[in-house]
Amino acid sequence: MAEGYDMLKEKYASKLKKQLRGEPLEEDQPIRTRAYEEFKKEYLPKHLSWYEKACNLSEKILNIKPDKKKIPPLQEAIDICHLNVTPTGATSLSFLAPMLMILFGIFLGGGVFMVLTGAPSMFFIMSSLLVGVVLMISLQKMPFFLANQWRLKASNQMVLCVFYVVTYIRHTANLELAIDFAAEHLSPPLSLDLKKVVWNVETEKFENVRESVEDYLNSWRKWNSEFIESMNLIIGSLYEGDESRRLNSLDKGLEVMLDETYEKMLHYAHNLKSPITMLHMLGIILPILGLVILPLVVSFMEGVKWYHLFTLYNILLPAGVFYMGKNILATRPTGYGETDISESKHLKKFKKVDFKIGPIKTSMDPLWGSVSLFLICMFIGFSPLLINAVNMASFHGVNMFTSYLPLDAEDVIDANGR
């Protein structure tokens, strides 16, 4: 009977393969439908799509695979923020982007400065090497940073999520409808996670919504235990026979979430003094002292140029302050319930500016207008430096030209190069 079963299985497997004209899907390979891809495209943030494109392009160019020990945590971080990338793509981007940055620094310091000043700038070459190393380390941690940012934003909505679920179950004791109700009234990213919970039930990945919710709660076991405890109390209330005990269980679930959030916020506020002092010294005191010290540095130190001070004072220092501030905020506990009303469908159209050009009516993102105004003002501000650079380049060109002329021809050229 076993041999006959195997023969029958192979017969129909080969027949299906011939009719479908393709290889069957592996058991662990996820099924991606068009509806789910459109669903993700609508709700995922735009910057994630840019990161996905960069990772996928880098994977085609370099295809650098990470260490086997780093693949599971990388894949976990990618799954948390629903990225369509692989650990290989994320690792390849962490090498390709620094390489391009270093090549740009070499081109700027060795090529452009050679033409403008006649000598290469080792400052920009060394700065590009330093920025490339920092960029490599940052991009290797980018999936973990995005996952942490996703968890932070989702955790901020968990108090409101528990409130919505408790409110609906008080009226109608149905967990699936309560999860769907919370997903409809919350904003991304937690709404995306809750819709994915319902989606897993509709696609029969799980038999019921309780199994799907338990699978989702396991992903929060390391970071938000009070949310898991609250949801378990809410789920347990559905099995209570007495109405008063059911309501008490719902109230207890909401109370646990609020009390634990309050305790975490108190501990965070107590431990915030040292990081804020460091940020204040680096972001306010040091720039003020720099206004006094930097003119003295230019006066007493030879070889210090304006672009050295510009790079240190206007680029590296703000970048360091921004990175330190993001690290401080990354340790912040959750629970303040951030909501962006502009993400709702009927208010999205007001995020763009409408204007008319003759009979044509169009709309534009304010970002492009502000960037264009910034570039125009920056060009006006840098115009004296650009004019001086052009004059210096032409002057060096005339000097190079006169070095190849005979002596009698050099005598007829005056100091202005005429």
C-alpha positions in Angstrom: 0.0 0.0 0.0 2.9 2.4 0.8 4.5 1.8 -2.7 1.1 2.3 -4.4 0.6 5.5 -2.4 4.0 6.9 -3.4 3.4 6.0 -7.1 0.1 7.8 -7.0 1.6 10.8 -5.3 4.4 11.1 -7.9 1.9 10.6 -10.7 -0.3 13.5 -9.7 2.6 15.7 -8.6 4.2 15.4 -12.0 0.9 16.0 -13.7 0.3 19.2 -11.6 3.8 20.4 -12.3 3.3 19.9 -16.1 -0.1 21.7 -16.0 1.1 24.6 -13.9 4.4 24.9 -15.8 6.4 25.8 -12.8 8.0 24.5 -9.6 5.8 24.1 -6.5 6.3 26.4 -3.6 8.3 25.2 -0.6 6.5 24.7 2.6 8.2 27.5 4.4 8.0 30.0 1.5 5.5 32.7 2.3 2.6 33.3 -0.1 2.5 36.9 -1.3 -0.7 38.0 -3.0 -1.3 41.1 -5.0 -3.9 42.3 -2.4 -1.3 42.0 0.4 1.3 43.9 -1.5 -1.1 46.7 -2.2 -2.1 46.6 1.5 1.6 47.1 2.5 2.2 49.8 -0.1 -0.7 51.8 1.3 0.3 51.6 4.9 4.1 51.4 5.0 6.0 54.6 5.5 7.7 56.0 2.3 11.2 56.0 3.7 11.0 52.2 4.2 10.3 51.8 0.4 13.4 53.8 -0.4 15.5 51.6 1.9 14.0 48.5 0.3 14.9 49.7 -3.2 18.5 50.5 -2.1 18.9 47.1 -0.4 17.6 45.2 -3.4 19.8 47.2 -5.8 22.8 46.6 -3.6 22.1 42.9 -3.5 22.2 42.7 -7.3 25.5 44.6 -7.4 27.5 43.2 -4.6 25.5 40.2 -3.1 27.5 40.1 0.2 26.1 37.5 2.6 26.2 38.2 6.3 27.6 35.8 8.9 25.3 32.8 9.6 25.0 33.9 13.3 23.8 37.3 12.3 21.1 36.1 9.9 18.4 35.1 12.5 18.4 38.5 14.4 18.5 40.4 11.0 15.6 38.4 9.7 13.6 39.0 12.9 14.2 42.8 12.6 13.2 42.7 9.0 10.0 40.8 9.8 9.0 43.2 12.6 8.9 46.3 10.3 7.5 44.3 7.3 10.4 45.0 4.9 10.7 43.3 1.5 14.4 42.8 1.8 16.8 40.0 2.7 19.7 40.0 5.2 22.0 39.8 2.2 20.5 43.0 0.7 20.9 44.9 4.0 24.5 43.7 4.4 25.3 44.6 0.7 24.0 48.1 1.2 26.2 48.6 4.3 29.2 48.1 2.1 28.1 49.7 -1.2 27.0 53.1 0.3 30.3 53.7 2.3 32.3 52.8 -0.9 30.4 55.4 -2.9 30.9 57.9 -0.1 34.6 57.3 0.0 34.9 57.6 -3.8 33.0 60.8 -3.7 35.4 62.2 -1.0 38.4 61.2 -3.1 36.8 62.8 -6.2 36.0 66.0 -4.2 39.3 66.3 -2.4 41.6 64.9 -5.0 39.9 66.1 -8.2 37.9 69.2 -7.6 40.3 70.8 -5.2 43.2 69.9 -7.6 41.5 71.9 -10.3 40.4 74.8 -8.2 43.5 75.3 -5.9 46.2 73.3 -7.6 46.7 70.9 -4.6 44.6 68.0 -3.3 42.7 68.4 0.0 43.6 65.6 2.4 41.0 66.9 4.8 38.1 65.9 2.6 39.7 62.6 1.8 40.2 61.6 5.4 36.8 63.0 6.3 35.2 60.8 3.7 37.1 57.7 5.0 35.8 58.5 8.6 32.2 59.1 7.4 32.4 55.9 5.3 33.4 53.8 8.4 30.6 55.4 10.5 28.1 54.9 7.7 29.1 51.2 7.4 28.5 50.6 11.1 25.2 52.6 11.0 23.8 50.8 7.9 24.7 47.4 9.4 22.5 48.4 12.4 19.8 50.0 10.2 17.3 47.0 10.3 17.6 46.9 14.1 17.1 50.7 14.2 14.0 50.5 12.0 12.6 47.6 14.0 13.2 49.5 17.3 11.6 52.6 15.8 8.6 50.5 14.6 8.3 48.9 18.1 8.5 52.3 19.7 5.8 53.8 17.6 3.6 50.7 17.9 4.1 50.7 21.7 2.9 54.3 21.9 -0.4 53.1 20.6 -0.8 50.1 22.8 -2.7 51.8 25.6 -5.2 53.1 23.1 -5.3 49.7 21.5 -6.2 48.0 24.8 -8.8 50.7 25.4 -10.4 50.1 22.0 -10.4 46.3 22.4 -11.9 46.5 25.9 -14.5 49.0 24.8 -15.7 46.8 21.9 -15.7 43.5 24.0 -17.7 45.2 26.7 -20.4 45.7 24.1 -19.9 42.6 22.0 -17.8 39.6 23.2 -16.1 38.9 19.9 -12.3 39.0 19.8 -11.9 39.1 16.0 -14.3 42.0 15.6 -12.6 43.8 18.5 -9.2 43.5 16.8 -10.6 44.7 13.6 -12.3 47.6 15.3 -9.0 48.6 17.0 -7.1 48.3 13.6 -9.6 50.6 11.9 -9.4 53.4 14.5 -5.6 53.3 15.1 -3.0 54.7 12.8 0.1 52.9 11.5 2.2 51.1 12.5 0.2 49.2 15.1 -2.9 49.2 12.8 -0.8 47.4 10.2 0.2 44.7 12.8 -3.4 44.3 13.8 -4.6 44.0 10.2 -1.9 41.4 9.7 -3.3 39.4 12.6 -6.8 39.4 11.0 -5.1 38.7 7.6 -3.4 35.6 8.9 -6.8 34.2 9.9 -8.4 35.0 6.6 -5.6 33.3 4.7 -5.9 30.3 7.0 -2.4 30.6 8.4 -4.0 30.1 11.8 -7.3 28.4 12.5 -8.7 31.1 14.7 -8.0 34.7 15.8 -6.8 33.6 19.2 -3.9 31.6 17.7 -3.0 34.6 15.5 -3.1 37.0 18.4 -0.9 34.7 20.5 1.6 34.4 17.7 1.7 38.2 17.5 2.1 38.6 21.3 5.1 36.4 21.3 7.0 39.0 19.2 6.5 41.5 22.1 7.6 39.1 24.9 11.1 40.8 25.1 9.9 44.4 25.1 6.4 44.9 26.4 5.2 42.2 28.9 2.4 44.4 30.2 0.7 44.4 26.8 0.8 40.6 26.7 -0.6 40.4 30.2 -3.4 42.8 29.4 -4.4 41.0 26.2 -4.3 37.6 28.0 -6.7 39.1 30.6 -9.0 40.4 27.8 -9.0 37.0 26.0 -9.6 35.2 29.3 -12.7 37.4 29.9 -14.4 35.8 26.9 -14.5 32.5 28.8 -16.1 33.9 31.9 -19.6 32.7 32.5 -20.6 35.4 35.0 -21.1 38.9 33.5 -19.6 40.8 36.5 -16.4 38.6 36.5 -16.1 39.2 32.7 -16.3 43.0 33.2 -13.8 42.8 36.1 -11.4 40.9 34.0 -11.6 43.6 31.2 -11.1 46.4 33.8 -8.1 44.5 35.2 -6.5 44.2 31.8 -6.8 48.0 31.2 -5.6 48.8 34.7 -2.4 46.6 34.3 -1.5 48.4 31.1 -1.9 51.9 32.6 -0.1 51.1 35.8 2.9 49.5 34.2 3.2 52.3 31.7 3.2 54.8 34.5 5.9 53.0 36.4 8.2 52.8 33.4 7.8 56.5 32.7 8.8 57.3 36.3 12.0 55.3 36.1 12.8 56.8 32.7 12.4 60.4 34.1 14.6 59.6 37.0 17.4 58.3 34.8 17.2 61.1 32.3 19.4 63.7 34.0 22.8 62.5 32.8 21.8 62.0 29.1 20.1 65.4 28.9 23.2 67.1 30.5 25.4 65.5 27.9 23.1 66.5 25.1 22.9 70.1 26.4 26.7 70.4 26.6 27.3 69.0 23.1 24.4 70.8 21.4 24.3 74.2 23.1 27.4 74.9 25.2 29.9 73.6 22.7 28.5 75.6 19.7 28.5 78.8 21.8 32.1 78.2 22.9 33.0 77.5 19.3 31.8 81.0 18.3 34.6 82.3 20.5 37.3 79.7 19.9 37.0 79.2 16.1 38.1 82.7 15.1 41.2 82.3 17.3 41.9 79.0 15.7 41.8 80.6 12.2 44.0 83.4 13.4 46.8 81.4 15.1 46.8 78.1 13.2 48.1 77.9 9.7 46.5 75.8 7.1 43.0 76.0 8.6 40.5 76.9 5.9 36.9 77.9 6.0 35.6 74.6 4.7 37.4 72.8 7.5 35.3 74.8 10.1 32.2 74.4 7.9 32.5 70.7 7.9 33.2 70.4 11.6 30.7 73.0 12.8 27.8 72.7 10.4 27.9 69.0 9.4 29.7 66.7 11.9 28.6 68.4 15.1 24.8 68.5 14.2 25.0 64.9 13.0 26.6 63.9 16.4 23.9 65.8 18.3 21.1 64.2 16.2 22.5 60.7 16.7 22.8 61.2 20.5 19.3 62.6 20.7 17.9 59.6 18.7 19.6 57.2 21.1 18.1 59.0 24.1 14.6 58.8 22.6 15.1 55.1 21.7 15.2 54.2 25.4 12.0 56.2 26.2 9.1 54.1 27.5 5.9 54.0 25.6 2.4 55.1 26.2 1.7 58.7 25.1 -0.5 57.7 22.2 0.8 59.6 19.2 -1.7 60.0 16.4 -1.2 61.7 13.0 -4.6 62.8 11.7 -3.0 63.6 8.3 -2.6 59.9 7.6 -6.4 59.4 7.3 -7.7 59.0 3.8 -10.0 62.0 3.8 -7.2 64.3 5.1 -4.3 63.2 3.0 -5.2 65.6 0.2 -4.5 68.5 2.4 -0.8 67.5 2.9 -0.1 69.0 -0.6 -0.3 72.6 -1.7 -2.7 73.4 -4.6 -1.9 76.2 -7.1 -2.8 77.2 -10.6 -0.5 77.9 -13.6 -2.8 79.5 -16.1 -5.7 77.1 -16.8 -3.7 74.1 -15.3 -4.4 73.2 -11.7 -1.8 71.1 -9.9 -0.6 70.2 -6.4 2.9 69.9 -5.0 4.5 68.5 -1.9 5.7 71.4 0.3 9.0 69.6 0.7 10.0 70.3 -2.9 9.1 74.0 -2.6 11.2 74.3 0.6 14.2 72.4 -1.0 14.1 74.6 -4.1 14.0 77.8 -1.9 16.9 76.4 0.1 19.0 75.7 -3.0 18.4 79.2 -4.4 19.4 80.9 -1.1 22.4 78.6 -0.7 23.5 79.5 -4.3 23.2 83.2 -3.5 25.1 82.8 -0.3 27.9 80.8 -1.9 28.1 83.0 -5.0 31.1 85.1 -3.8 33.0 81.9 -3.1 32.1 80.5 -6.5 33.2 83.7 -8.3 36.5 83.7 -6.4 37.1 80.1 -7.2 36.4 80.7 -10.9 38.8 83.7 -10.9 41.5 81.7 -9.1 41.1 78.8 -11.6 41.4 81.2 -14.5 44.4 82.9 -12.9 46.2 79.5 -12.4 45.3 78.6 -16.0 46.9 81.8 -17.3 50.1 81.1 -15.2 50.3 77.6 -16.6 49.8 79.0 -20.1 52.6 81.6 -19.7 55.1 79.1 -18.5 55.1 77.5 -21.9 55.6 80.8 -23.8 58.9 82.2 -25.1 60.5 85.0 -23.1 59.5 87.8 -25.5 55.9 86.6 -25.5 55.8 86.7 -21.7 56.9 90.3 -21.7 53.8 91.5 -23.5 51.4 89.9 -20.9 50.7 92.1 -18.0 49.9 91.2 -14.4 46.2 90.9 -15.1 46.8 88.1 -17.7 46.0 90.3 -20.7 
